Amino acid sequence: MSALVDTAPLIGHVVGGQVTTPEGSRTQDVFDPATGRVTGRVLLAEQADVDAAVAAAVVAAESWSQEPVAKRTAVLFALREQIVQHTDELAAIITAEHGKVLADSLGEIARGLEVIEYACGMPQLLKGEYTDQAATGVDVFSFREPLGVVAGITPFNFPAMVPLWMAPMAIATGNAFVLKPSERDPSASLFLAKMWKAAGLPDGVFSVVQGDRVAVDALLTHPDIAAVSFVGSTPIAQHVHATATAHGKRVQALGGAKNHAVVLADADLDLAATHLTGAAFGAAGERCMAISVAVVVDDVADALVERLTAAAQKVRVAPGNDPDSDMGPVITRASQLRIEQIVTDAVDSGASAPVDGRGHTVAGHEDGFFVGPTILDGVTTDMRAYVEEIFGPVLVVIRAADLDEAIALVNDNPYGNGTAIFTSSGDAARTFQRAVKVGMIGINVPIPVPVGWHSFGGWKNSLFGESHIYGPESVRFYTRGKVVTSRWPSSPATAKFHFGRTTSH
């Protein structure tokens, strides 16, 4: 191991409110994707580390669940202010380890703040139901209680936003939350833990366990974890769902995507090209809601490809902390090589590349993990570039005869996360939104991520489990219901030996 790696700072866990770096732990290098250099070493938890975090969370959950909901939301209000005050610091941490441009890092923090603000309304969201005089002298009411300790397993592409989609909802409803962030960009999780603590959250209510599959499986099988939230690839989402449900847990597992944008002949092509460029190449395509396929009706396909080509050639690729950068590097060298190979396979199979990002270099950052914007035209549905989730700055163009054929393409794809249509026809838009088998739909909006007071989630191989994430569905996911039937008799009552609906008991 080089001296640089030996001296790289350790990135540890947060257990019981304290950062821990157990001696002898396995570690993994953390890189600056723009330079290819090692900037830190993240600890990889073993079973004992997970056990320690969960044990602290169990103790914390007992008291936190009994706190008045107004006191819990007071912490959420304070957390919001902490994040607002320290947004620039958090964004810099995200950009340093993920590589996305600062504007995009700021954007993901803003989307996380939306969910915090929604969670601040928990006194209203947790209100139960009451039926007075359901029978003579009998009242019935229902309310919801927290589950206990819940876990969140989050992806590298949004190291702040996705934890903020989960933890505020779980904690505001009265649970303790254990976060297992991606080992590729783990430092944002420690900064979030610091802000939770500064907001007044009791120790142990928010914990961080760094790690790899060992930590994941320890959480999925731990008897004191009641529910698991996950965002990541489809194969791992399937594993998370199968393993956790087999161990009696609730699971919301959001998987991969292959998001299509349909462009009809009546669309504003300049508008469509501009928005598709941002949706395909923003964050180097490393978004589960990125548009990776443009389905274009034949009449305007050449005209749209011409516009997309011109727009892609203007995208400035540079390190994420460069204020003039439109797009930064991808997350790892392995990702860079995989993306380039997928492009090569498509070209070798007959596709054309009007814009080819293979071998892209940035002056002064020749060892960075850069891939330039890429457009692949003439792609067929059997090519790897169409079948796989590329998770890189590659936009695939497929031509369709009409709206019906475009809808069939969307529905035949095994993923169902997001889709969009560009059109000036209200009739076509309504036909599309009702016909596609996809969870989130944009009409002249390329990335239809719902606001924080709706819920986020896809269909088909993009979601395992019944619950979408954040919004109203998270309130139900992180709580369970109780129904109480009560009577306060004023005199001794006669026992009844039957069960059924009656006007008197």
NORWO-V508870 format. One record per residue. RES is the residue in one letter. PHI is phi in degrees with one decimal (999 if undefined). OMEGA is omega in whole degrees, 0 to 359 (999 if undefined). Layout:
RES_PHI_OMEGA + RES_PHI_OMEGA
This chain:
M_999_183 + S_-72.7_177 + A_-61.3_180 + L_-61.4_180 + V_-67.8_181 + D_-59.2_184 + T_-97.5_179 + A_-64.5_184 + P_-63.6_177 + L_-83.0_177 + I_-112.6_190 + G_-104.2_180 + H_-97.9_170 + V_-125.7_183 + V_-127.9_180 + G_59.6_179 + G_83.6_182 + Q_-119.1_174 + V_-74.7_181 + T_-122.1_177 + T_-133.8_183 + P_-57.1_179 + E_-66.3_177 + G_80.3_181 + S_-70.5_169 + R_-66.4_178 + T_-134.5_175 + Q_-136.8_180 + D_-68.7_173 + V_-113.5_188 + F_-112.5_161 + D_-89.7_185 + P_-62.6_182 + A_-77.0_181 + T_-116.4_185 + G_78.7_183 + R_-92.9_175 + V_-75.8_180 + T_-115.0_180 + G_-170.6_175 + R_-130.1_180 + V_-96.1_176 + L_-71.8_178 + L_-113.8_188 + A_-68.7_169 + E_-102.2_180 + Q_-54.8_182 + A_-63.9_179 + D_-67.2_177 + V_-64.4_179 + D_-58.8_181 + A_-65.2_180 + A_-65.5_181 + V_-67.8_179 + A_-60.9_177 + A_-64.8_180 + A_-67.9_179 + V_-60.1_179 + V_-62.6_182 + A_-65.2_183 + A_-64.7_182 + E_-59.9_181 + S_-84.6_182 + W_-62.8_181 + S_-65.2_181 + Q_-93.4_178 + E_-70.7_176 + P_-56.6_182 + V_-60.2_178 + A_-65.1_178 + K_-70.2_178 + R_-64.4_181 + T_-71.3_174 + A_-60.8_176 + V_-66.0_179 + L_-64.7_176 + F_-59.9_180 + A_-67.4_177 + L_-61.9_178 + R_-56.5_181 + E_-66.9_177 + Q_-59.9_182 + I_-68.5_177 + V_-59.3_181 + Q_-66.8_187 + H_-115.0_182 + T_-58.2_183 + D_-63.2_178 + E_-64.9_180 + L_-64.3_179 + A_-61.7_179 + A_-64.2_178 + I_-63.8_180 + I_-61.5_182 + T_-63.0_183 + A_-63.9_184 + E_-104.1_177 + H_-90.2_181 + G_104.7_182 + K_-64.7_182 + V_-68.5_184 + L_-59.2_179 + A_-60.8_179 + D_-73.2_175 + S_-61.6_177 + L_-63.7_180 + G_-65.2_180 + E_-68.7_176 + I_-65.1_179 + A_-60.7_179 + R_-70.4_174 + G_-67.0_178 + L_-61.4_178 + E_-56.9_182 + V_-71.5_175 + I_-58.1_181 + E_-63.9_176 + Y_-65.6_180 + A_-65.3_177 + C_-64.3_176 + G_-90.4_185 + M_-58.6_176 + P_-55.4_177 + Q_-78.4_185 + L_-68.2_182 + L_-95.5_179 + K_-60.8_181 + G_-90.0_181 + E_-122.3_183 + Y_-142.3_174 + T_-118.5_178 + D_-81.6_175 + Q_55.9_176 + A_-61.8_169 + A_-144.2_184 + T_-59.0_179 + G_75.3_184 + V_-118.3_176 + D_-116.0_179 + V_-128.2_177 + F_-142.6_182 + S_-130.8_176 + F_-153.5_184 + R_-120.7_180 + E_-121.1_178 + P_-66.4_182 + L_-80.1_183 + G_130.6_178 + V_-110.9_180 + V_-126.4_183 + A_-123.4_173 + G_-127.1_179 + I_-116.9_194 + T_-119.7_187 + P_-91.4_181 + F_-72.8_192 + N_-74.9_175 + F_-137.5_188 + P_-70.2_175 + A_-109.8_187 + M_-63.7_185 + V_-66.9_172 + P_-57.2_178 + L_-79.5_170 + W_-75.7_187 + M_-100.3_192 + A_-58.7_181 + P_-59.2_179 + M_-69.0_180 + A_-65.4_184 + I_-74.4_179 + A_-64.1_178 + T_-82.8_172 + G_106.1_180 + N_-93.2_164 + A_-95.1_190 + F_-125.5_176 + V_-112.0_181 + L_-99.3_169 + K_-113.7_181 + P_-79.6_175 + S_-65.1_177 + E_-74.9_181 + R_-80.5_179 + D_-142.3_191 + P_-86.5_190 + S_-68.7_179 + A_-59.7_181 + S_-64.3_178 + L_-69.1_178 + F_-67.4_176 + L_-62.8_179 + A_-60.7_178 + K_-62.4_180 + M_-72.1_174 + W_-58.6_181 + K_-64.4_179 + A_-64.3_179 + A_-77.3_178 + G_99.8_179 + L_-69.6_179 + P_-60.2_179 + D_-57.4_177 + G_93.7_180 + V_-75.3_174 + F_-123.5_180 + S_-124.0_178 + V_-127.9_174 + V_-119.8_177 + Q_-76.0_175 + G_154.8_182 + D_-118.6_184 + R_-64.1_178 + V_-58.5_179 + A_-66.9_180 + V_-60.2_182 + D_-65.9_177 + A_-64.3_177 + L_-71.3_183 + L_-65.0_185 + T_-108.6_185 + H_-69.3_184 + P_-67.3_181 + D_-95.7_174 + I_-93.4_185 + A_-92.0_184 + A_-153.2_181 + V_-132.2_172 + S_-109.0_184 + F_-141.1_169 + V_-135.0_181 + G_173.8_182 + S_-77.9_181 + T_-63.7_179 + P_-58.7_180 + I_-74.4_176 + A_-59.2_177 + Q_-62.8_179 + H_-64.0_180 + V_-61.3_182 + H_-64.1_183 + A_-64.4_184 + T_-70.2_183 + A_-68.0_179 + T_-67.1_176 + A_-63.7_178 + H_-103.1_170 + G_78.2_184 + K_-105.2_167 + R_-74.5_182 + V_-140.3_163 + Q_-121.7_186 + A_-124.8_181 + L_-94.1_185 + G_-103.8_188 + G_-79.9_186 + A_-156.1_169 + K_-143.2_191 + N_-81.9_180 + H_-101.6_169 + A_-117.8_181 + V_-94.0_179 + V_-118.0_181 + L_-90.2_184 + A_-64.7_182 + D_-90.5_181 + A_-73.7_169 + D_-77.1_188 + L_-66.6_177 + D_-65.6_177 + L_-61.7_181 + A_-61.9_182 + A_-64.2_180 + T_-62.1_183 + H_-71.9_178 + L_-66.1_178 + T_-61.9_178 + G_-65.2_183 + A_-71.6_181 + A_-86.2_189 + F_-108.8_176 + G_-60.5_183 + A_56.2_181 + A_55.2_179 + G_75.6_184 + E_-91.8_176 + R_-131.6_177 + C_-70.3_177 + M_-106.8_177 + A_-61.9_172 + I_-82.3_180 + S_-112.3_179 + V_-133.1_171 + A_-104.0_178 + V_-99.6_190 + V_-117.8_177 + V_-66.9_189 + D_-53.1_186 + D_-59.3_185 + V_-120.4_186 + A_-60.9_182 + D_-62.6_181 + A_-64.2_180 + L_-70.3_179 + V_-60.0_177 + E_-60.3_180 + R_-69.1_179 + L_-62.4_179 + T_-62.1_180 + A_-63.4_181 + A_-69.0_181 + A_-64.1_181 + Q_-68.4_179 + K_-92.2_181 + V_-67.7_181 + R_-92.1_180 + V_-98.5_183 + A_-162.6_177 + P_-54.6_185 + G_-63.6_180 + N_-87.0_173 + D_-80.7_185 + P_-62.6_180 + D_-95.5_183 + S_-78.3_173 + D_-93.7_186 + M_-150.8_179 + G_-98.7_180 + P_-79.2_169 + V_-86.6_196 + I_-73.5_184 + T_-142.1_174 + R_-61.7_180 + A_-61.2_177 + S_-63.9_179 + Q_-56.9_183 + L_-67.0_180 + R_-65.3_180 + I_-61.2_180 + E_-62.9_180 + Q_-68.8_177 + I_-62.9_178 + V_-63.7_179 + T_-60.2_180 + D_-60.8_181 + A_-66.2_180 + V_-64.0_179 + D_-64.6_181 + S_-92.8_174 + G_114.8_177 + A_-76.1_174 + S_-108.2_180 + A_-124.5_178 + P_-56.7_172 + V_-130.0_187 + D_-121.6_183 + G_-94.9_179 + R_-67.1_177 + G_72.6_181 + H_-68.1_177 + T_-125.5_178 + V_-117.7_183 + A_-55.5_181 + G_84.0_180 + H_-135.2_185 + E_-64.3_179 + D_-94.5_178 + G_-74.4_186 + F_-95.3_186 + F_-94.8_168 + V_-130.8_180 + G_-77.7_175 + P_-53.5_183 + T_-134.6_173 + I_-118.5_177 + L_-113.3_180 + D_-107.7_179 + G_72.7_179 + V_-79.2_176 + T_-112.2_189 + T_-71.6_177 + D_-95.0_180 + M_-77.2_179 + R_-57.6_181 + A_-64.1_177 + Y_-95.0_187 + V_-71.5_186 + E_-91.1_169 + E_-78.1_187 + I_-73.1_181 + F_56.8_179 + G_-156.4_186 + P_-81.0_182 + V_-127.9_176 + L_-109.6_180 + V_-93.6_178 + V_-110.1_176 + I_-123.7_182 + R_-99.5_180 + A_-130.5_183 + A_-75.1_185 + D_-162.6_182 + L_-63.0_181 + D_-60.6_179 + E_-66.8_179 + A_-64.1_178 + I_-62.7_179 + A_-62.3_177 + L_-61.6_179 + V_-60.5_185 + N_-75.2_179 + D_-76.3_180 + N_-73.2_183 + P_-69.5_179 + Y_-93.4_179 + G_-148.9_184 + N_-81.3_181 + G_-138.7_175 + T_-154.8_181 + A_-147.6_174 + I_-135.2_175 + F_-111.7_184 + T_-163.9_172 + S_-106.7_182 + S_-102.2_176 + G_-64.3_179 + D_-65.4_179 + A_-64.2_180 + A_-62.5_181 + R_-68.8_176 + T_-59.7_181 + F_-63.4_186 + Q_-65.9_179 + R_-86.9_187 + A_-93.0_186 + V_-76.1_179 + K_-97.8_185 + V_-141.7_186 + G_-78.8_184 + M_-131.7_190 + I_-128.7_175 + G_-112.5_174 + I_-112.0_189 + N_58.3_174 + V_-127.9_190 + P_-76.2_181 + I_-123.1_188 + P_-84.1_176 + V_-76.0_183 + P_-65.4_174 + V_-66.5_191 + G_-64.1_180 + W_-99.4_163 + H_-112.6_181 + S_-108.3_185 + F_-108.1_175 + G_174.3_182 + G_-105.4_178 + W_-121.6_175 + K_53.9_184 + N_-79.0_176 + S_-99.1_179 + L_-151.3_175 + F_-123.4_191 + G_105.3_187 + E_-93.8_190 + S_-99.5_169 + H_-79.6_188 + I_-106.9_186 + Y_48.6_180 + G_66.0_185 + P_-57.8_183 + E_-67.4_178 + S_-68.4_178 + V_-59.2_180 + R_-72.0_183 + F_-63.2_185 + Y_-90.7_179 + T_-135.9_172 + R_-128.9_187 + G_-90.1_170 + K_-127.7_175 + V_-123.9_181 + V_-115.7_173 + T_-109.5_188 + S_-127.5_175 + R_-144.6_178 + W_-124.6_186 + P_-67.4_178 + S_-90.3_178 + S_-152.2_179 + P_-54.0_182 + A_-105.0_177 + T_-85.0_181 + A_-65.0_176 + K_-110.1_183 + F_-113.6_175 + H_-134.3_184 + F_-132.9_179 + G_168.3_182 + R_-77.1_180 + T_-153.7_180 + T_-90.0_180 + S_-148.1_181 + H_-120.4_999
